[in-house]
Amino acid sequence: MQPLVWLAPILGEPTTGPRSAYGRNGEHMSVSSKGAKWHQQLHWRIAIAMVLGVIAGLIGGEPLAEAVGWLGTLFIKLLKMIIVPLVLTSIVTGVSSVGASAGLGRLFGKTLGYYMLTSLLACVVGLLMVNLIQPGKGADLVSVQTEEMPDLQTAQSPVDIILDIVPENFFAAAAQTDMLAIIFFAIVLGVTISTLRPRHQEPLQALFDSGFHAMMRLTGGIIHYIAPIGVFALIARLTGTTGFGAFKALGLYAFMLCCGLTLHLLVTMPLVLRVLGGINPIQHFRNMAQPIVMAFSTSSSGATLPVTIDAVENKVGVSNRVTSFVLPMGATINMDGTALYECAGVLFIAQVMGVPLGMEQQLLVVFTALLASIGAAAVPSAGLVVIFIVLQAVNLTGPQVELIVGAMLAVDRPLDMYRTVINVFSDSCGAAIIAKSEGETGIDEVA
């Protein structure tokens, strides 16, 4: 038996069998084997860990949540540890191979256009559901326990977003995980490398390409060995500390949001895949099973990014040239679930307060939510902070509004988990569609 074979995905020791992190020509492969039995596949082990976490949390309550909570925190920190070097090496590698040419501009235009389209569709779905179900009419939220708003800094205007893109100090931006600034620096660096002479360009491209493969190998080790334990701890802590009591008072609101998110996930996005990419939605869902369960358990599209990149490259079949550009940008600015929530949430608050919003005001909500979702951080519950920007646009302010938002926050964590699934799945659909438009073949084909 090879020494330390269980550390092979992390230390680079070659392994045998389907769990090897590298395939032909040294390309990294998914750590989950398609040929393995269902109970050996990683996404099923994570799903089982989620179910066990719910059961354990309900039985053990807060004592169990405190006992195992640190394991979930450790898992999230391990994922966040690799985000900055993974995004930097991935984007620099992809952009430097495209170069400062029309190809980069075309890729950027397609990416931005896709993200604006799907976020707009999500806003429309949110407005449709809240007008149809009207969960705020007659709702009494006085008795609902409110929660303190998390301390999250968000941009206050589109100009602030533009200024925040350019970092004064890249290392400071990396230390603060300022993804927009990191992406901007990586794109500029990649374009610059592509303009160098071959004797300078080739060593730098090889350096960042090797760094990217090393980070994907490290990602494989963390996901394969730590993910099921970390997911169990996260779900157990959530269930043990919050339970499901708050849903009694806000049940119709939560039901409305779940219906809207489900409609966008199972109807809107499959139609987008079919119409824009000619891609089989069922096969895409199968290939994205692992990132979906990871997004649901972590509530962070940023923390799920390494898993998303791995699945989109190795299962969906998208090239690194596309994934390195589309997915990091998507994890930062493409928030379909957040956009849907903001539109539906603002109209819900207006209904609770008895304030009718006409068509013009609802269109203003859509436009503002579209811009505000771009500035939302890729962290849990960021949408509840950004919603104040949308509320101000329609002049819904004051202590009563803050009370309602606090009540919404009491049931937001499971809803935020579902929103993250929508965000991550939309990113993956964008990568597949854009890859198809760039002439790539074999996207979401059955192995």
Secondary structure, DSSP 8 states (H G I E B T S, - for coil): --TTGGGHHHH-----STT-SB-GGG-B--SS-TTS-GGGSHHHHHHHHHHHHHHHHHHHHHHHHHHHHHHHHHHHHHHHHHHHHHHHHHHHHHHHHH-SSHHHHHHHHHHHHHHHHHHHHHHHHHHHHHHHH-TTTT---TTS-----------SSHHHHHHHHS-S-HHHHHHTT-HHHHHHHHHHHHHHHHTS-HHHHHHHHHHHHHHHHHHHHHHHHHHHHHHHHHHHHHHHHHHHHHTTGGGGTTHHHHHHHHHHHHHIIIIIHHHHIIIII---HHHHHHHTHHHHHHHHHH--HHHHHHHHHHHIIIII---HHHHHHHHHHHHHH--HHHHHHHHHHHHHHHHHHT----HHHHHHHHHHHHHHHHTS-SSTTHHHHHHHHHHHHTT--SHHHHHHHHHHHTTHHHHHHHHHHHHHHHHHHHHHHHHHHTT---TT---
